[in-house]
Amino acid sequence: MQQHPFIIDAFVLLPDHLHCIWRLPQGDCNFSTRWRLIKSYFSRQCITLSQENLSTSRQNKKERGIWQRRFWEHLIRDEVDFKNHLEYIHYNPVKHGLVKAPQDWEYSSFHRSVRQGMYDITWGAGQEIVFDSDIGKE
């Protein structure tokens, strides 16, 4: 990853997908290599996955069944767009019914954002947050 640096502004890791906001070096838009490196590293760490549950295609390609093969990218347009996507990411475990509040999901940058003063720890608890239809669909 040293050859392909980036900064993670936000992330959430869910059982079947993840969302991130990254900052890449100026002039560098190589998302594909970074996703490949992240997915391959993470997959190698998941030794509990059984090969017998994978399709023949995935076995032949030495792929594990964790990740979608594609990714969707979205260029953050401005501060409002950043805030909307940040909130979407942190509320995602609640949206999917995994927890009652973002603070209850440990696989997220939410707690870091709370420490940085961006959120109160109770943000998103006991309320439904609705996002514009284009947020999170990229």
N, C-alpha and C positions, 0 to 999 in steps of 0.2 A: 504494500500500500504506500510505501515511501515514494515510489515512482509516480503514484497517482494520488496526490494529496487532495483532501477535501475537508470541510468543516461540517459537522452535523449540527444544525440549529434545532432540529426537533426530530423525534422518531417515536413510533409505537410498533411493537412486535406483538402480533396476534397469532393464534394457533395456525391460521391458514394464509396469512399475508402480513405485510408490513407497509408502513408509510414513513416517509422521511422528507425533511427539508434539508437540502445540502447547499453549501456554497463551494463552488469550484474556483480554481485560480482563473484570473482574467484571461479570456481567449481560449479557455479549455472547456469543451462541452462533451467530453467523452464519458457519458453516463454508463454506456454499455460495459466497458472494461471494469469500471468500479463495481457495478452490480455483479458481474461475473466473479470477481475476486471475493466479494462479500458472501455471495451465495455458496461458492465452492468452499471457502473457509468454514462457514457455519455448517454446511452439510457434512464435512469431514469430522466435525466435533459431535455430530449426532450419531453416535455409534449404536444407539438402541434401535435404529430403524432396521426393519427386516427386509432383506432383498426379495423375499418370496412374495411380498405384497406389491411389488412394482411390476409395471407392464414390461413386456419383452423389449419394447422400444427403449424404455428408460434403462433397463439392464444393459442392453447392447451399447448404449451411449454412456454408460457408467454414471447415470443421473440418479439422484435420489428423488423421492416423491414429495419433497417439501415445498418447492417453489413453483410458481407459475413460470412458464418459459419466457414470457414477455414482461415488459414493464411499461408504465405510462409516465411521461414526464410533463411537467407544467412549469413554465418560466414565471416566477413571481413578478407581478407587474408593478406593485407599489406596496406601501406599508399596510394598507387596508387588506390587500390580497394576502400578504404575509400573515397578518393577524387571523384572517378567516381560515387559512390552511393550518396554522398553528392550532387553533381551537378545534378544527375538524380532527386533526391527528390526536390530540389529547382526549377528545370526547369519544373516539372510535370504540374503545372497549365497552363503554356504556351503551353506545348505539347498537352493538352486536350482542348485548345482554350478558356480557361476561362479568361485569361488576355493576354496582349501583352508582359509583362515583369515580371520576378519574384518579383520585387519590388512592383508590383500592387496587389499582393495576400497577404492578411494579416494573413491567417491561416497557417503560415509556420515559420520555424526557420530562414528563409533567413535574416530578419532584424537583428536578434541577431548576425548572422554570419557577417553581414556588420559592426555592432558595434565592433565586435571582430577583425576586419581588415582582415577577410578571403576573402571578396569580395568587389569590388567597387559596389556602389549602382546601377550602370547601367549594371552590368553583366547580360547577357542573353537578353538584350533589343535590338530589331531590328536585331536579328540574329537567325538563326536556329541552334540549337545545336543537333548534331546527336550522339547517344551513341552506343557502341558495342551492338550487338544483345542479349548478355547475361545479360546486366545490366537492372535491374528492372523486370526480368522475373522469379525471384525466388518465 
